[in-house]
């Protein structure tokens, strides 16, 4: 067995996905290039299992908090130099994990974006099924502009299983069940599935998808082990746990409820490892344990729409009428905000940037076009033809929260002070 344990503050970005593809190409299926005549056939019995702990910080990994992960890390290899792509949010990093390219290239640059071709009135959640389907319709199937690793495995005839307690699972493999050459391709995401009829067999065994966060992870883990692996391990499996992210959003890093969520995630990992042991598959399985982003505690919730409107801008989070030139759509993403200026008026964009630079809540600011005191969207690897005009990260401090955990941040209007957030 080869075990890869990555620091939970960061996702499986391009370097690790290249390792995964290397493993697939040379250790498992040998299907991405034809071997030379007389070459030894690759071992087709190997498997790759990726387990994601959403929002897990590395400083909470300990023998007490996470005994299964702690033990696994000492049996395998720990990657110490990885970091989330920007912005450090679930949908962004989930897509980066499975494509191996930066957000500006794969097309998923934030959890919430304004796409007037999809919805002219609101920012959209990039992973929701209607949004994904419309994005694919508009782009000829290129909503995510490059193939995911699941698609590559399927094209090569390998089976894939995605089991996610959160909606991000759809982005990991939105084409499951459509590749006739694949042995088996299944996607489970937040109690929904592709193919759609897969869900009935899971619900029959486990009951409906629960509403409580920890139970959702347990249900999804059991679905993977007891149903999706029933007929054997596919070439690639991904288990995406919603914890500790969901509980940390409602409480804060280090809160008793958040520590219980971490413990629950560790128990789900232990269940996966036990299932591999019972199937005599540990010796032929490469296990990756990763996280998509870290977490901070909100010091202040910033009502940016009110602040901008009081300063003479026309800032909105919803267009009830046809937007006028100069109107600004705000897309809040927790630790950062995306600004879309109708008509891309340079004077308004400059005035907006200068206003933000003089505030006491703005951190790093990125702009589509060069501007004094800002970085470019291209430097953050989030530039493409649908980019916002301005992206602002809120200011972060290394002060401790009420539970003695470092990391305080101002954040957008969607959550209250004292709760947890990220995406900065």
BELGI-V38674 format. One record per pair of residues at least 4 apart in sequence whose C-alpha atoms are under 7 Angstrom apart, sorted by sequence separation. I is the first residue (numbers start at 0). J is the second residue. D is the distance in whole Angstrom. If there is no record, write none. Layout:
i:I j:J d:D
i:I j:J d:D
This chain:
i:11 j:15 d:5
i:12 j:16 d:6
i:13 j:17 d:6
i:14 j:18 d:6
i:15 j:19 d:6
i:16 j:20 d:6
i:17 j:21 d:6
i:18 j:22 d:6
i:19 j:23 d:6
i:20 j:24 d:6
i:21 j:25 d:6
i:22 j:26 d:5
i:23 j:27 d:5
i:24 j:28 d:6
i:25 j:29 d:6
i:34 j:38 d:6
i:60 j:64 d:6
i:61 j:65 d:6
i:62 j:66 d:5
i:65 j:69 d:6
i:66 j:70 d:6
i:67 j:71 d:6
i:68 j:72 d:6
i:69 j:73 d:7
i:70 j:74 d:7
i:71 j:75 d:6
i:72 j:76 d:7
i:83 j:87 d:6
i:88 j:92 d:6
i:89 j:93 d:6
i:90 j:94 d:6
i:91 j:95 d:6
i:92 j:96 d:6
i:93 j:97 d:7
i:94 j:98 d:6
i:95 j:99 d:5
i:100 j:104 d:6
i:101 j:105 d:6
i:102 j:106 d:6
i:114 j:118 d:6
i:115 j:119 d:4
i:126 j:130 d:7
i:127 j:131 d:6
i:128 j:132 d:6
i:129 j:133 d:6
i:130 j:134 d:6
i:131 j:135 d:6
i:132 j:136 d:6
i:133 j:137 d:6
i:134 j:138 d:6
i:135 j:139 d:6
i:136 j:140 d:6
i:138 j:142 d:6
i:146 j:150 d:6
i:147 j:151 d:6
i:148 j:152 d:6
i:149 j:153 d:6
i:150 j:154 d:6
i:151 j:155 d:6
i:152 j:156 d:7
i:153 j:157 d:5
i:167 j:171 d:7
i:168 j:172 d:7
i:169 j:173 d:5
i:187 j:191 d:6
i:188 j:192 d:6
i:193 j:197 d:7
i:197 j:201 d:7
i:198 j:202 d:6
i:199 j:203 d:6
i:200 j:204 d:7
i:201 j:205 d:6
i:202 j:206 d:4
i:211 j:215 d:6
i:212 j:216 d:7
i:213 j:217 d:6
i:214 j:218 d:6
i:215 j:219 d:6
i:216 j:220 d:6
i:217 j:221 d:6
i:218 j:222 d:6
i:219 j:223 d:6
i:220 j:224 d:6
i:221 j:225 d:5
i:222 j:226 d:5
i:223 j:227 d:5
i:224 j:228 d:5
i:225 j:229 d:6
i:228 j:232 d:5
i:241 j:245 d:6
i:242 j:246 d:7
i:243 j:247 d:6
i:244 j:248 d:6
i:245 j:249 d:7
i:246 j:250 d:6
i:247 j:251 d:5
i:250 j:254 d:6
i:253 j:257 d:6
i:254 j:258 d:6
i:255 j:259 d:6
i:256 j:260 d:6
i:257 j:261 d:6
i:258 j:262 d:6
i:259 j:263 d:6
i:260 j:264 d:6
i:261 j:265 d:6
i:262 j:266 d:6
i:263 j:267 d:6
i:264 j:268 d:6
i:265 j:269 d:6
i:266 j:270 d:6
i:267 j:271 d:6
i:268 j:272 d:6
i:269 j:273 d:6
i:270 j:274 d:6
i:271 j:275 d:6
i:272 j:276 d:6
i:273 j:277 d:6
i:274 j:278 d:6
i:275 j:279 d:6
i:276 j:280 d:6
i:280 j:284 d:6
i:302 j:306 d:6
i:303 j:307 d:6
i:304 j:308 d:6
i:305 j:309 d:6
i:306 j:310 d:6
i:307 j:311 d:7
i:308 j:312 d:5
i:318 j:322 d:6
i:322 j:326 d:6
i:331 j:335 d:6
i:332 j:336 d:6
i:340 j:344 d:7
i:344 j:348 d:6
i:345 j:349 d:6
i:346 j:350 d:6
i:347 j:351 d:6
i:348 j:352 d:6
i:349 j:353 d:6
i:350 j:354 d:6
i:351 j:355 d:6
i:352 j:356 d:6
i:353 j:357 d:6
i:354 j:358 d:7
i:374 j:378 d:7
i:375 j:379 d:7
i:376 j:380 d:6
i:377 j:381 d:6
i:382 j:386 d:6
i:399 j:403 d:5
i:400 j:404 d:5
i:414 j:418 d:7
i:11 j:16 d:6
i:22 j:27 d:6
i:23 j:28 d:6
i:24 j:29 d:5
i:59 j:64 d:7
i:60 j:65 d:6
i:61 j:66 d:7
i:72 j:77 d:6
i:86 j:91 d:7
i:87 j:92 d:7
i:95 j:100 d:6
i:100 j:105 d:6
i:102 j:107 d:5
i:103 j:108 d:6
i:114 j:119 d:7
i:125 j:130 d:6
i:126 j:131 d:6
i:135 j:140 d:4
i:146 j:151 d:7
i:152 j:157 d:5
i:153 j:158 d:6
i:163 j:168 d:5
i:187 j:192 d:4
i:192 j:197 d:6
i:202 j:207 d:5
i:209 j:214 d:6
i:210 j:215 d:7
i:222 j:227 d:6
i:223 j:228 d:6
i:224 j:229 d:7
i:247 j:252 d:6
i:252 j:257 d:6
i:253 j:258 d:6
i:275 j:280 d:5
i:276 j:281 d:6
i:307 j:312 d:5
i:308 j:313 d:6
i:331 j:336 d:5
i:356 j:361 d:7
i:376 j:381 d:5
i:377 j:382 d:5
i:399 j:404 d:5
i:400 j:405 d:6
i:23 j:29 d:7
i:24 j:30 d:6
i:95 j:101 d:6
i:102 j:108 d:5
i:125 j:131 d:7
i:135 j:141 d:6
i:152 j:158 d:7
i:153 j:159 d:7
i:162 j:168 d:7
i:186 j:192 d:6
i:187 j:193 d:7
i:192 j:198 d:6
i:209 j:215 d:6
i:251 j:257 d:7
i:275 j:281 d:5
i:308 j:314 d:6
i:330 j:336 d:6
i:331 j:337 d:6
i:355 j:361 d:6
i:369 j:375 d:6
i:376 j:382 d:5
i:399 j:405 d:4
i:24 j:31 d:6
i:62 j:69 d:5
i:95 j:102 d:6
i:135 j:142 d:5
i:161 j:168 d:7
i:186 j:193 d:5
i:191 j:198 d:6
i:208 j:215 d:7
i:250 j:257 d:7
i:307 j:314 d:6
i:329 j:336 d:7
i:330 j:337 d:5
i:366 j:373 d:6
i:368 j:375 d:7
i:398 j:405 d:5
i:399 j:406 d:6
i:400 j:407 d:7
i:61 j:69 d:6
i:84 j:92 d:6
i:113 j:121 d:7
i:114 j:122 d:7
i:134 j:142 d:5
i:176 j:184 d:5
i:185 j:193 d:6
i:329 j:337 d:6
i:330 j:338 d:7
i:365 j:373 d:5
i:366 j:374 d:6
i:367 j:375 d:6
i:397 j:405 d:5
i:398 j:406 d:6
i:399 j:407 d:7
i:60 j:69 d:7
i:83 j:92 d:7
i:113 j:122 d:4
i:175 j:184 d:5
i:176 j:185 d:6
i:185 j:194 d:7
i:329 j:338 d:5
i:364 j:373 d:5
i:365 j:374 d:5
i:366 j:375 d:5
i:367 j:376 d:5
i:397 j:406 d:5
i:398 j:407 d:6
i:112 j:122 d:5
i:113 j:123 d:6
i:149 j:159 d:6
i:175 j:185 d:5
i:208 j:218 d:7
i:246 j:256 d:7
i:247 j:257 d:5
i:304 j:314 d:5
i:328 j:338 d:6
i:329 j:339 d:7
i:364 j:374 d:6
i:365 j:375 d:5
i:366 j:376 d:6
i:396 j:406 d:6
i:397 j:407 d:6
i:91 j:102 d:7
i:111 j:122 d:6
i:112 j:123 d:6
i:131 j:142 d:7
i:175 j:186 d:6
i:246 j:257 d:6
i:304 j:315 d:6
i:327 j:338 d:6
i:328 j:339 d:5
i:365 j:376 d:5
i:396 j:407 d:5
i:29 j:41 d:6
i:111 j:123 d:5
i:112 j:124 d:7
i:314 j:326 d:6
i:315 j:327 d:6
i:316 j:328 d:6
i:327 j:339 d:5
i:328 j:340 d:7
i:395 j:407 d:6
i:396 j:408 d:6
i:28 j:41 d:6
i:94 j:107 d:7
i:111 j:124 d:5
i:117 j:130 d:7
i:313 j:326 d:5
i:314 j:327 d:5
i:315 j:328 d:5
i:316 j:329 d:5
i:327 j:340 d:5
i:395 j:408 d:4
i:27 j:41 d:6
i:28 j:42 d:7
i:110 j:124 d:6
i:111 j:125 d:6
i:172 j:186 d:6
i:243 j:257 d:6
i:246 j:260 d:7
i:313 j:327 d:6
i:314 j:328 d:6
i:315 j:329 d:6
i:316 j:330 d:7
i:326 j:340 d:6
i:327 j:341 d:6
i:394 j:408 d:6
i:395 j:409 d:7
i:26 j:41 d:6
i:27 j:42 d:5
i:28 j:43 d:5
i:110 j:125 d:6
i:314 j:329 d:7
i:325 j:340 d:6
i:326 j:341 d:5
i:393 j:408 d:7
i:394 j:409 d:6
i:25 j:41 d:6
i:26 j:42 d:6
i:27 j:43 d:5
i:91 j:107 d:6
i:117 j:133 d:7
i:325 j:341 d:5
i:393 j:409 d:6
i:27 j:44 d:6
i:91 j:108 d:6
i:117 j:134 d:7
i:176 j:193 d:7
i:243 j:260 d:5
i:324 j:341 d:5
i:325 j:342 d:6
i:393 j:410 d:6
i:27 j:45 d:5
i:91 j:109 d:6
i:168 j:186 d:7
i:175 j:193 d:6
i:176 j:194 d:6
i:190 j:208 d:5
i:242 j:260 d:6
i:243 j:261 d:5
i:323 j:341 d:7
i:324 j:342 d:5
i:26 j:45 d:7
i:27 j:46 d:7
i:90 j:109 d:7
i:91 j:110 d:6
i:168 j:187 d:7
i:169 j:188 d:6
i:175 j:194 d:7
i:242 j:261 d:7
i:322 j:341 d:7
i:325 j:344 d:6
i:90 j:110 d:5
i:168 j:188 d:5
i:88 j:109 d:7
i:167 j:188 d:7
i:201 j:222 d:6
i:367 j:388 d:5
i:88 j:110 d:7
i:166 j:188 d:5
i:242 j:264 d:6
i:325 j:347 d:7
i:366 j:388 d:6
i:367 j:389 d:6
i:86 j:109 d:7
i:149 j:172 d:6
i:158 j:181 d:6
i:165 j:188 d:6
i:166 j:189 d:5
i:366 j:389 d:5
i:147 j:171 d:7
i:156 j:180 d:5
i:157 j:181 d:5
i:158 j:182 d:5
i:159 j:183 d:6
i:160 j:184 d:6
i:161 j:185 d:6
i:162 j:186 d:6
i:163 j:187 d:6
i:164 j:188 d:6
i:165 j:189 d:5
i:216 j:240 d:6
i:365 j:389 d:6
i:366 j:390 d:6
i:153 j:178 d:7
i:156 j:181 d:4
i:157 j:182 d:6
i:158 j:183 d:4
i:159 j:184 d:5
i:160 j:185 d:5
i:161 j:186 d:5
i:162 j:187 d:5
i:163 j:188 d:5
i:164 j:189 d:5
i:201 j:226 d:6
i:216 j:241 d:6
i:365 j:390 d:5
i:154 j:180 d:6
i:156 j:182 d:6
i:158 j:184 d:5
i:159 j:185 d:6
i:160 j:186 d:6
i:161 j:187 d:6
i:162 j:188 d:6
i:163 j:189 d:6
i:364 j:390 d:6
i:365 j:391 d:6
i:153 j:180 d:7
i:154 j:181 d:6
i:364 j:391 d:5
i:153 j:181 d:5
i:363 j:391 d:6
i:364 j:392 d:6
i:362 j:391 d:7
i:363 j:392 d:5
i:361 j:391 d:7
i:362 j:392 d:5
i:393 j:423 d:7
i:361 j:392 d:6
i:362 j:393 d:5
i:392 j:423 d:5
i:361 j:393 d:5
i:362 j:394 d:4
i:212 j:245 d:7
i:360 j:393 d:6
i:361 j:394 d:5
i:360 j:394 d:5
i:90 j:126 d:7
i:106 j:142 d:7
i:107 j:143 d:7
i:106 j:143 d:6
i:105 j:143 d:5
i:106 j:144 d:6
i:105 j:144 d:5
i:127 j:166 d:7
i:105 j:145 d:6
i:126 j:166 d:6
i:126 j:167 d:6
i:252 j:294 d:7
i:126 j:169 d:7
i:252 j:295 d:7
i:126 j:170 d:6
i:252 j:296 d:7
i:251 j:296 d:6
i:8 j:55 d:6
i:98 j:145 d:7
i:213 j:260 d:7
i:220 j:267 d:6
i:224 j:271 d:7
i:7 j:55 d:5
i:8 j:56 d:5
i:98 j:146 d:6
i:339 j:387 d:5
i:340 j:388 d:6
i:7 j:56 d:5
i:8 j:57 d:5
i:98 j:147 d:5
i:338 j:387 d:6
i:339 j:388 d:5
i:360 j:409 d:6
i:7 j:57 d:5
i:97 j:147 d:5
i:98 j:148 d:6
i:213 j:263 d:7
i:217 j:267 d:7
i:224 j:274 d:7
i:337 j:387 d:6
i:338 j:388 d:6
i:339 j:389 d:7
i:6 j:57 d:6
i:97 j:148 d:5
i:164 j:215 d:6
i:338 j:389 d:5
i:164 j:216 d:6
i:337 j:389 d:6
i:338 j:390 d:6
i:337 j:390 d:5
i:336 j:390 d:6
i:337 j:391 d:7
i:164 j:219 d:6
i:336 j:391 d:5
i:163 j:219 d:7
i:335 j:391 d:5
i:336 j:392 d:7
i:162 j:219 d:6
i:335 j:392 d:4
i:334 j:392 d:6
i:335 j:393 d:6
i:334 j:393 d:6
i:162 j:223 d:6
i:4 j:72 d:6
i:4 j:75 d:7
i:6 j:77 d:7
i:3 j:75 d:6
i:4 j:76 d:6
i:5 j:77 d:5
i:6 j:78 d:6
i:9 j:81 d:6
i:10 j:82 d:6
i:2 j:75 d:5
i:3 j:76 d:5
i:4 j:77 d:5
i:5 j:78 d:5
i:6 j:79 d:6
i:9 j:82 d:4
i:10 j:83 d:5
i:160 j:233 d:7
i:1 j:75 d:6
i:2 j:76 d:6
i:3 j:77 d:6
i:4 j:78 d:7
i:5 j:79 d:7
i:8 j:82 d:7
i:9 j:83 d:4
i:93 j:167 d:7
i:97 j:171 d:6
i:159 j:233 d:6
i:158 j:233 d:5
i:159 j:234 d:6
i:160 j:235 d:6
i:161 j:236 d:6
i:162 j:237 d:6
i:163 j:238 d:6
i:164 j:239 d:6
i:94 j:170 d:6
i:158 j:234 d:5
i:159 j:235 d:5
i:160 j:236 d:5
i:161 j:237 d:5
i:162 j:238 d:5
i:163 j:239 d:4
i:164 j:240 d:6
i:165 j:241 d:6
i:334 j:410 d:5
i:90 j:167 d:6
i:94 j:171 d:6
i:157 j:234 d:6
i:158 j:235 d:7
i:159 j:236 d:6
i:160 j:237 d:6
i:161 j:238 d:6
i:162 j:239 d:6
i:163 j:240 d:6
i:164 j:241 d:6
i:333 j:410 d:5
i:334 j:411 d:7
i:93 j:171 d:7
i:333 j:411 d:5
i:16 j:96 d:6
i:331 j:411 d:6
i:16 j:97 d:7
i:10 j:92 d:6
i:12 j:95 d:6
i:13 j:96 d:7
i:16 j:99 d:6
i:12 j:96 d:5
i:11 j:96 d:5
i:10 j:96 d:7
i:13 j:99 d:4
i:334 j:420 d:7
i:12 j:99 d:6
i:13 j:100 d:6
i:333 j:420 d:6
i:334 j:421 d:5
i:335 j:422 d:6
i:333 j:421 d:6
i:334 j:422 d:5
i:335 j:423 d:6
i:333 j:422 d:6
i:334 j:423 d:5
i:332 j:422 d:6
i:296 j:400 d:7
i:301 j:409 d:7
i:298 j:407 d:6
i:300 j:409 d:6
i:301 j:410 d:6
i:302 j:411 d:7
i:296 j:406 d:6
i:297 j:407 d:6
i:298 j:408 d:5
i:299 j:409 d:5
i:300 j:410 d:5
i:301 j:411 d:5
i:302 j:412 d:5
i:295 j:406 d:5
i:296 j:407 d:5
i:297 j:408 d:5
i:298 j:409 d:5
i:299 j:410 d:6
i:300 j:411 d:6
i:301 j:412 d:5
i:295 j:407 d:6
i:296 j:408 d:6
i:297 j:409 d:6
i:300 j:412 d:5
i:295 j:408 d:6
i:297 j:410 d:6
i:300 j:414 d:7
i:300 j:415 d:6
i:300 j:416 d:6
i:299 j:416 d:5
i:298 j:416 d:5
i:297 j:416 d:5
i:298 j:417 d:6
i:297 j:417 d:5
i:296 j:417 d:6
i:297 j:418 d:6
i:296 j:418 d:6
i:297 j:419 d:6
i:296 j:419 d:4
i:297 j:420 d:7
i:31 j:155 d:7
i:295 j:419 d:6
i:296 j:420 d:6
i:30 j:155 d:5
i:294 j:419 d:7
i:295 j:420 d:6
i:294 j:420 d:6
i:295 j:421 d:6
i:294 j:421 d:5
i:293 j:421 d:7
i:254 j:402 d:6
i:253 j:402 d:6
i:253 j:404 d:6
i:252 j:404 d:7
i:251 j:417 d:7
i:251 j:418 d:5
i:252 j:419 d:7
i:250 j:418 d:5
i:251 j:419 d:5
i:249 j:418 d:6
i:250 j:419 d:6
i:248 j:418 d:6
i:249 j:419 d:7
i:248 j:419 d:4
i:247 j:419 d:5
i:248 j:420 d:6
i:46 j:233 d:7
i:47 j:234 d:6
i:48 j:235 d:6
i:49 j:236 d:6
i:50 j:237 d:6
i:51 j:238 d:6
i:52 j:239 d:7
i:53 j:240 d:6
i:46 j:234 d:5
i:47 j:235 d:5
i:48 j:236 d:5
i:49 j:237 d:5
i:50 j:238 d:5
i:51 j:239 d:5
i:52 j:240 d:5
i:53 j:241 d:5
i:54 j:242 d:7
i:55 j:243 d:6
i:45 j:234 d:7
i:46 j:235 d:6
i:47 j:236 d:6
i:48 j:237 d:6
i:49 j:238 d:6
i:50 j:239 d:6
i:51 j:240 d:6
i:52 j:241 d:7
i:53 j:242 d:5
i:54 j:243 d:6
i:55 j:244 d:7
i:52 j:242 d:6
i:53 j:243 d:6
i:54 j:244 d:4
i:52 j:243 d:7
i:53 j:244 d:5
i:121 j:316 d:7
i:121 j:317 d:5
i:65 j:262 d:6
i:68 j:265 d:6
i:120 j:317 d:5
i:121 j:318 d:7
i:64 j:262 d:6
i:67 j:265 d:6
i:93 j:291 d:7
i:120 j:318 d:5
i:92 j:291 d:6
i:120 j:319 d:6
i:65 j:265 d:5
i:67 j:268 d:7
i:67 j:269 d:6
i:89 j:291 d:6
i:88 j:292 d:6
i:87 j:292 d:5
i:83 j:291 d:6
i:122 j:330 d:6
i:83 j:292 d:6
i:52 j:264 d:7
i:113 j:330 d:7
i:112 j:330 d:6
i:111 j:330 d:6
i:111 j:331 d:7
i:111 j:332 d:6
i:110 j:332 d:7
i:55 j:290 d:6
i:48 j:284 d:7
i:54 j:290 d:6
i:46 j:283 d:6
i:47 j:284 d:6
i:48 j:285 d:6
i:49 j:286 d:6
i:50 j:287 d:6
i:51 j:288 d:6
i:52 j:289 d:6
i:53 j:290 d:5
i:54 j:291 d:6
i:55 j:292 d:7
i:56 j:293 d:5
i:45 j:283 d:5
i:46 j:284 d:5
i:47 j:285 d:5
i:48 j:286 d:5
i:49 j:287 d:5
i:50 j:288 d:5
i:51 j:289 d:5
i:52 j:290 d:5
i:53 j:291 d:6
i:54 j:292 d:5
i:55 j:293 d:6
i:56 j:294 d:7
i:44 j:283 d:7
i:45 j:284 d:6
i:46 j:285 d:6
i:47 j:286 d:6
i:48 j:287 d:6
i:49 j:288 d:6
i:50 j:289 d:6
i:51 j:290 d:5
i:54 j:293 d:5
i:54 j:294 d:6
i:108 j:381 d:6
i:103 j:380 d:5
i:11 j:289 d:6
i:102 j:380 d:6
i:103 j:381 d:4
i:10 j:289 d:6
i:101 j:380 d:6
i:102 j:381 d:5
i:103 j:382 d:5
i:10 j:290 d:5
i:103 j:383 d:5
i:0 j:281 d:6
i:9 j:290 d:5
i:10 j:291 d:4
i:0 j:282 d:4
i:7 j:289 d:5
i:8 j:290 d:6
i:9 j:291 d:5
i:10 j:292 d:6
i:0 j:283 d:6
i:1 j:284 d:7
i:2 j:285 d:6
i:3 j:286 d:6
i:4 j:287 d:6
i:5 j:288 d:6
i:6 j:289 d:7
i:7 j:290 d:4
i:8 j:291 d:7
i:9 j:292 d:5
i:0 j:284 d:6
i:1 j:285 d:5
i:2 j:286 d:5
i:3 j:287 d:5
i:4 j:288 d:5
i:5 j:289 d:5
i:8 j:292 d:5
i:9 j:293 d:7
i:0 j:285 d:6
i:1 j:286 d:7
i:2 j:287 d:6
i:3 j:288 d:7
i:4 j:289 d:7
i:8 j:293 d:5
i:85 j:379 d:6
i:88 j:421 d:7
i:87 j:421 d:7
i:88 j:422 d:5
i:87 j:422 d:4
i:86 j:422 d:5
i:87 j:423 d:6
i:86 j:423 d:6
